[in-house]
């Protein structure tokens, strides 16, 4: 996946969340727009459908599976 993609992720509990990868000047958490520079967006770049992604911080690791990628309007 690349810049401007809508990506739907599923966590280990089966819950889904959708984000759009945008430039830093378009960041808007209420719209689920995440900056290209964020750890999650950087981990998602060049991933494809059904790939696994792990995001780690000092407290925990969160794992997701890519369940959908869309480049159109949501």
Backbone as JSON Lines, residues from 0, in Angstrom:
{"i":0,"aa":"X","n":[0.83,-1.17,0.0],"ca":[0.0,0.0,0.0],"c":[0.87,1.23,0.0]}
{"i":1,"aa":"X","n":[0.28,2.35,-0.42],"ca":[1.04,3.56,-0.61],"c":[0.25,4.76,-0.07]}
{"i":2,"aa":"X","n":[0.84,5.92,-0.23],"ca":[0.26,7.18,0.19],"c":[-1.17,7.32,-0.33]}
{"i":3,"aa":"X","n":[-2.05,7.83,0.47],"ca":[-3.48,8.11,0.23],"c":[-4.38,6.88,0.29]}
{"i":4,"aa":"X","n":[-3.84,5.74,0.62],"ca":[-4.65,4.52,0.72],"c":[-5.53,4.54,1.96]}
{"i":5,"aa":"X","n":[-6.72,3.99,1.81],"ca":[-7.54,3.61,2.95],"c":[-7.18,2.18,3.26]}
{"i":6,"aa":"X","n":[-6.87,1.87,4.49],"ca":[-6.49,0.51,4.86],"c":[-7.33,0.07,6.06]}
{"i":7,"aa":"X","n":[-7.91,-1.11,5.96],"ca":[-8.68,-1.68,7.06],"c":[-7.83,-2.77,7.7]}
{"i":8,"aa":"X","n":[-7.7,-2.66,9.02],"ca":[-6.9,-3.6,9.79],"c":[-7.78,-4.35,10.76]}
{"i":9,"aa":"X","n":[-7.4,-5.59,11.03],"ca":[-8.1,-6.39,12.04],"c":[-7.1,-6.76,13.13]}
{"i":10,"aa":"X","n":[-7.46,-6.51,14.38],"ca":[-6.55,-6.87,15.48],"c":[-6.79,-8.31,15.9]}
{"i":11,"aa":"X","n":[-6.03,-8.76,16.88],"ca":[-6.11,-10.16,17.31],"c":[-7.46,-10.53,17.91]}
{"i":12,"aa":"X","n":[-8.22,-9.53,18.36],"ca":[-9.55,-9.78,18.92],"c":[-10.64,-9.8,17.85]}
{"i":13,"aa":"X","n":[-10.24,-9.59,16.58],"ca":[-11.21,-9.59,15.49],"c":[-11.87,-8.25,15.23]}
{"i":14,"aa":"X","n":[-11.42,-7.2,15.93],"ca":[-11.99,-5.86,15.74],"c":[-11.31,-5.18,14.56]}
{"i":15,"aa":"X","n":[-12.1,-4.48,13.76],"ca":[-11.57,-3.8,12.58],"c":[-11.54,-2.29,12.78]}
{"i":16,"aa":"X","n":[-10.55,-1.67,12.17],"ca":[-10.42,-0.21,12.16],"c":[-9.87,0.18,10.79]}
{"i":17,"aa":"X","n":[-10.33,1.32,10.27],"ca":[-9.89,1.79,8.96],"c":[-9.19,3.14,9.11]}
{"i":18,"aa":"X","n":[-8.04,3.27,8.46],"ca":[-7.25,4.5,8.47],"c":[-6.93,4.9,7.04]}
{"i":19,"aa":"X","n":[-6.68,6.19,6.86],"ca":[-6.17,6.7,5.59],"c":[-4.78,7.25,5.82]}
{"i":20,"aa":"X","n":[-3.84,6.89,4.98],"ca":[-2.46,7.38,5.09],"c":[-2.36,8.69,4.32]}
{"i":21,"aa":"X","n":[-2.01,9.77,5.04],"ca":[-1.99,11.12,4.46],"c":[-0.68,11.82,4.82]}
{"i":22,"aa":"X","n":[-0.46,12.97,4.22],"ca":[0.68,13.79,4.56],"c":[0.49,14.42,5.94]}
{"i":23,"aa":"X","n":[1.59,14.86,6.54],"ca":[1.55,15.42,7.9],"c":[0.59,16.61,7.99]}
{"i":24,"aa":"X","n":[0.45,17.38,6.93],"ca":[-0.42,18.55,6.96],"c":[-1.91,18.19,6.87]}
{"i":25,"aa":"X","n":[-2.23,16.93,6.59],"ca":[-3.63,16.48,6.49],"c":[-4.06,15.64,7.69]}
{"i":26,"aa":"X","n":[-3.19,15.43,8.66],"ca":[-3.46,14.61,9.83],"c":[-4.78,15.03,10.48]}
{"i":27,"aa":"X","n":[-5.65,14.05,10.73],"ca":[-6.94,14.34,11.36],"c":[-7.44,13.06,12.04]}
{"i":28,"aa":"X","n":[-7.13,12.89,13.33],"ca":[-7.54,11.67,14.03],"c":[-9.05,11.42,14.02]}
{"i":29,"aa":"X","n":[-9.87,12.47,14.01],"ca":[-11.32,12.28,13.99],"c":[-11.79,11.61,12.71]}
{"i":30,"aa":"X","n":[-11.09,11.86,11.61],"ca":[-11.43,11.24,10.33],"c":[-10.64,9.95,10.09]}
{"i":31,"aa":"X","n":[-9.83,9.55,11.07],"ca":[-8.96,8.38,10.96],"c":[-7.88,8.57,9.9]}
{"i":32,"aa":"X","n":[-7.43,9.8,9.72],"ca":[-6.31,10.11,8.83],"c":[-5.04,10.02,9.66]}
{"i":33,"aa":"X","n":[-4.1,9.16,9.28],"ca":[-2.83,9.05,9.99],"c":[-1.7,9.54,9.1]}
{"i":34,"aa":"X","n":[-0.74,10.2,9.73],"ca":[0.39,10.77,9.0],"c":[1.28,9.68,8.42]}
{"i":35,"aa":"X","n":[1.76,9.94,7.24],"ca":[2.73,9.07,6.58],"c":[3.95,8.83,7.47]}
{"i":36,"aa":"X","n":[4.23,9.76,8.37],"ca":[5.39,9.68,9.26],"c":[5.11,8.9,10.55]}
{"i":37,"aa":"X","n":[3.88,8.5,10.79],"ca":[3.54,7.79,12.02],"c":[4.11,6.36,11.98]}
{"i":38,"aa":"X","n":[4.36,5.78,13.15],"ca":[4.87,4.4,13.18],"c":[3.94,3.41,12.48]}
{"i":39,"aa":"X","n":[2.63,3.57,12.65],"ca":[1.7,2.65,12.0],"c":[1.76,2.79,10.48]}
{"i":40,"aa":"X","n":[1.71,4.0,9.98],"ca":[1.76,4.2,8.52],"c":[3.07,3.68,7.94]}
{"i":41,"aa":"X","n":[4.17,3.95,8.61],"ca":[5.47,3.45,8.11],"c":[5.5,1.94,8.07]}
{"i":42,"aa":"X","n":[4.87,1.28,9.07],"ca":[4.81,-0.18,9.08],"c":[3.92,-0.73,7.97]}
{"i":43,"aa":"X","n":[2.93,0.06,7.56],"ca":[1.98,-0.4,6.53],"c":[2.48,-0.22,5.11]}
{"i":44,"aa":"X","n":[3.4,0.72,4.9],"ca":[3.87,0.98,3.54],"c":[4.41,-0.3,2.89]}
{"i":45,"aa":"X","n":[4.01,-0.52,1.67],"ca":[4.39,-1.67,0.85],"c":[3.81,-2.99,1.32]}
{"i":46,"aa":"X","n":[2.87,-2.94,2.28],"ca":[2.16,-4.15,2.67],"c":[1.02,-4.37,1.7]}
{"i":47,"aa":"X","n":[0.46,-5.55,1.71],"ca":[-0.64,-5.87,0.83],"c":[-1.69,-6.67,1.6]}
{"i":48,"aa":"X","n":[-2.76,-7.02,0.93],"ca":[-3.86,-7.77,1.55],"c":[-3.34,-9.0,2.26]}
{"i":49,"aa":"X","n":[-3.82,-9.23,3.47],"ca":[-3.54,-10.4,4.3],"c":[-2.14,-10.38,4.94]}
{"i":50,"aa":"X","n":[-1.38,-9.3,4.79],"ca":[-0.09,-9.18,5.47],"c":[-0.32,-8.87,6.94]}
{"i":51,"aa":"X","n":[0.61,-9.33,7.77],"ca":[0.58,-9.02,9.19],"c":[1.5,-7.85,9.48]}
{"i":52,"aa":"X","n":[1.1,-7.03,10.47],"ca":[1.86,-5.85,10.85],"c":[1.92,-5.84,12.38]}
{"i":53,"aa":"X","n":[3.1,-5.56,12.93],"ca":[3.26,-5.44,14.38],"c":[3.79,-4.05,14.69]}
{"i":54,"aa":"X","n":[3.15,-3.39,15.65],"ca":[3.57,-2.08,16.11],"c":[3.97,-2.23,17.57]}
{"i":55,"aa":"X","n":[5.21,-1.85,17.87],"ca":[5.73,-1.98,19.24],"c":[5.99,-0.6,19.83]}
{"i":56,"aa":"X","n":[5.69,-0.49,21.11],"ca":[6.16,0.66,21.88],"c":[6.75,0.11,23.17]}
{"i":57,"aa":"X","n":[7.13,0.98,24.07],"ca":[7.79,0.5,25.3],"c":[6.87,-0.32,26.2]}
{"i":58,"aa":"X","n":[5.57,-0.24,26.0],"ca":[4.63,-0.95,26.87],"c":[4.07,-2.25,26.28]}
{"i":59,"aa":"X","n":[3.85,-2.26,24.96],"ca":[3.22,-3.45,24.39],"c":[3.47,-3.54,22.89]}
{"i":60,"aa":"X","n":[3.06,-4.67,22.34],"ca":[3.09,-4.88,20.89],"c":[1.65,-5.13,20.45]}
{"i":61,"aa":"X","n":[1.24,-4.45,19.39],"ca":[-0.09,-4.64,18.83],"c":[0.08,-5.23,17.44]}
{"i":62,"aa":"X","n":[-0.67,-6.28,17.17],"ca":[-0.57,-6.97,15.88],"c":[-1.88,-6.79,15.1]}
{"i":63,"aa":"X","n":[-1.72,-6.56,13.81],"ca":[-2.86,-6.38,12.9],"c":[-2.66,-7.24,11.67]}
{"i":64,"aa":"X","n":[-3.78,-7.52,11.0],"ca":[-3.76,-8.13,9.68],"c":[-4.46,-7.15,8.74]}
{"i":65,"aa":"X","n":[-3.88,-6.93,7.57],"ca":[-4.48,-6.06,6.56],"c":[-5.62,-6.83,5.91]}
{"i":66,"aa":"X","n":[-6.84,-6.31,6.04],"ca":[-8.01,-7.0,5.48],"c":[-8.61,-6.28,4.27]}
{"i":67,"aa":"X","n":[-8.22,-5.02,4.04],"ca":[-8.71,-4.31,2.86],"c":[-7.83,-3.11,2.58]}
{"i":68,"aa":"X","n":[-7.63,-2.83,1.31],"ca":[-6.9,-1.64,0.85],"c":[-7.73,-1.01,-0.26]}
{"i":69,"aa":"X","n":[-7.96,0.31,-0.16],"ca":[-8.79,1.01,-1.13],"c":[-8.16,2.36,-1.43]}
{"i":70,"aa":"X","n":[-8.09,2.71,-2.69],"ca":[-7.55,4.01,-3.08],"c":[-8.61,5.01,-3.52]}
{"i":71,"aa":"X","n":[-9.87,4.62,-3.42],"ca":[-10.97,5.53,-3.77],"c":[-11.47,6.25,-2.56]}
{"i":72,"aa":"X","n":[-12.64,6.85,-2.69],"ca":[-13.29,7.49,-1.55],"c":[-13.86,6.43,-0.64]}
{"i":73,"aa":"X","n":[-13.87,6.7,0.61],"ca":[-14.38,5.74,1.58],"c":[-15.86,5.81,1.71]}
